[in-house]
Amino acid sequence: NMGAIAGWNSANVYQQAIARIADAIDAN
């Protein structure tokens, strides 16, 4: 199911973005 794969992939990218934002907040 390509839709399920795309959904998991965007969730993974979103999670990485949250981690980077959290790192940026911690740096300040």
N, C-alpha and C positions, 0 to 999 in steps of 0.2 A: 504494500500500500504506500504509494509515493506521498500521499498526504500525511500519513503518520510519520514517515521519515522526515519530511519537511518540518512538521510540527516539533519533533524531537530536536532537530538541528537548530531551529530558531530558539527553542528553550535553552539549549546549550549555549548559544551565542549570547542570549540575554543574561544567563547566569554568569558568564565570563565578564560581561559589561558591568554587572552589579559588583563583581569582585574588584574590578579596576576602579570603579567609582568609590568603593569603600576604601581602597588603598589611597586614593587621592585625598579623601576626607581625613584619613588617619595621618597623612603627611602634613596636613595644615595645623 
